């Protein structure tokens, strides 16, 4: 099973491993197919653990009890909470972004390498009601175990589109009528001077180099977050949250007539 910690096998077989009660609960609640669940007697000692096993069995999951030693050998962390699950990937088509909401907001991630950052961005995007998250080629895998854990299960409730070529993403979003904002510490427009009331695609770049020159060239605006202090830049997860919440603030102000 540990082969599923490698992207090559996750891609080939369309499955991934994750662990922890909360994350697996979220997967089952969202209707993802939890194919197999390994657990130890430790899990049954917790009410939520026992409920998780019952829910998994009801969903048709293959459930196996094992020893703590075996589970530790399979798990990615030192404290897997007594349960590891094998889950089938759910695949979304980009056309989903054209359905429903009249003013969609999506975030596009270019070359993000830290799985914790990606998971944090997905969690924020889900909390703020974004339509989806797109990762471009060269970004850490959406189903990396640390991404899934850092998202706290939000990955299962938000459409995500992985390994998309940058030209494909730009062409699709532009033709769909999205305005494109590229985040950069030396941008031309402050985030607070940008109008997020239209369908918007926000591009966030690699932790060190930012977005590629190609993305900066194609952008409608290159946008920065004002930083009156001494830091040269912000952590990309923090920066993405600030951008997203500014968009939410503007949209809530408009819809609720806030001052």
N, C-alpha and C positions, 0 to 999 in steps of 0.2 A: 504493500500500500504506500510505502514512503516514496515511491516513484512519483506520486502525484504532487510532491513538493517541488518537482521540476517542471518548468513551463512546457518543455517539449512534450511530456506525457499528458499534462493537462489539456494541451491543444489537440493532441492525437486522439485522446479518448473522451474528451468533453466532460471531464469530471475533475473535482478538486476536493481536497481535505480541509476540514476546519474543526475547531474544537471549542468547548465551553458551552455552558447551558444557555446563556443569553443569545449567543449567535445562532445556535441550532434552533432555539425556540423561534427566532425571527424568520429563519429559512422555512420552517414548517408553516408558520402563520401566513407567510407570503405565498405559499403554494408551490415552492420549489420542491423538486423531487429529491428527497433524502434517501439515497439508495441503500446505504448500510450505516449502521450505528454500532460502535464498539463501546462498551461501558464496563466499569468495575462496580463492585458492591458499594463502594463509596457513594456512587450516584444515588442509589436507592435509599440512602440514609437521609436525603434531603427531600422535602415535599415537592419542590420544583423539579428535582431530578426524577422522582417517581412519576410525576405528571408528564414530564418530557417523554419518558419511555412509553407511557400509555398513548400519548398523541402520535408518536412515531409509529407504533404498531397499528394504530387506527388508519394511518396514512399509507400503510402497506410497506413500511420500511423493514428491511431485514435487520433484526436486532440480535446482537451476540454479546454475551457476558464474557469477560476475559480477566486476566490478572493485572495488577498494578504494574508489574514488570513488563508485560507485553504492551500495555497501553503506553507506558513511558517510552518504549522503543518506537512506537508508531507516531506519537505526538510530536509537535514542533516546539512546544514549550515544556518547562520543567513542572508546571502545575496545570495540567489539562482539565481539571475539575471532574475527572473521572469519566469523560466522554469525548469521543472523536467521531466525526461523521464524514461519509463520502457522499458528495452532492453532485447532481448532474447540472451542468451549466445551462442557463437559460439564455437564448440568443435573441437579440432584438434587431430589427431592421431600422435603418436611419429614417425611413419614411414615417416611422412612428412620431417623429418630431414635427410632422406636418399635420397631425391630427389633434383636434381638441382646442386647446387654449389659443386665443387670438394674439396674445402677446407673450410668447414663450421666452424663457431665459435658459440658456444652456451654458455650460462651462466646458472648455476644450483645453486639454492638458498636453503640453508639448515637452516631452523628455523628462518628466518628473521621475526621479530615481529612488527617492526614499518612500518605502511602502507606508510608513506612518503618515507622511504628508498626504499621500493619495487617499488613504482611508479617512483621514480627518476631513479632507475636502468633500468626499462623498457623503460623509455624515452631515456636514454643514449644508450641502446641496439638498439633501433629502429633507432636512429640518425646515429649509426655506422654500420648499415647494418648487424647485427647479424642474424643468421638463426632462433633463437628462444630463449625463456626463459622458463626454467623448475623450478617449485617450488616443493620441497619435502614435504612430510607430516610434519605437525607441523609449516609450514610457513604461515604467514598471507594470507588470501584469496585474490586471484587475483582480485575479483570483489567487495572487500570492497570499499565503496564509496570514502574513502580517497586515496586508491591506484589508482582508476580510475582518480580522479582529479589530483593527483600528476604526473601521467603519461602524463598529458596534451593531452589526446586523443591518445597517441602513442600505448596504449593497443590494439586499434582497427586495427593497421597496422602491428602488429608483432605476429607471432604464439606463443602462450603461452600454457603451459601444467602444470596443477595444481594438487597438492596433490598426487604426484607420490611417491611410496615407494622407499627409497634410494637404496635397492638392485636391484629393477627393473631398475631404472635409470642407475646405474653403469653397470649392465649386458648389457643393450641395447647399451649404448655408447661404451663400450669396444668391443662388438661384431661388432659394426659398424665401428670400426677402429679409434675412437677418442682417442687422448692422453688426459690424465686427470691431470689437475693442481688443487691443493687445496691451497687456499690462507690462510696464517697463519703468524702472526707477527714474529714467531720464526721458520720460514721455513728454508729449507736447501739451497734454490736457490733464488737469487735475480731475480725479474721479468725481468730485463734487460738482464739476462743471459739465458733466456728461448727462445726457437724457436717456434714462433706462426705460422709458415708457413704451418704446417700440420693441419688437422682437429682437433679441440681443444675444450674440455669441461672444463670450468673454474668454480670451485666450490667456492662459498662464503658462510660464515657461520653466525650464530646467532651473534647479536650485542655484547653479553657478553662472550659466551663460544666458539665462532668460529664454525668450522665444527666438526662433531662428530669424535670420534676415528676411527670408521669404515671407514669413508671417507678418513681420513688421511692415514690409512693403505693401502687402495686400490689405492691411487694416484700414478701416475708415478712420480710426483714431488710435494713437498710441498714448496710453493713459497711465498716470502715476498717482501714488498716494502721497500727499504732502507729509514730510517728516521734518519738523523743525528741530529735532534733536541731532545727535551725533552719528547715529547708525546710518550706514550706507544703504542698507536694504532690510527687508523684513523676511522672516521665514515664509515660504510660499504658502503653507497652510494658513498662516495668520493673514497674509495678504489677500488670499482668495476669499477668506471669510469677510474681510472688510469690504471688498468689492461687492460680494453677494449681498451683504446687509445694506449697503448703500442702494442697491437696486430694489431691495425689498422695502426700504424706507420710502423711496420715491413712489413706489407703486401703492403702498398702503396709504400714504399721504393723499395720493390722488383719489383712491377709491373710497376713503373714509372722510375726506375733506378735513384732514388734520391741519393744525396751524403750522 
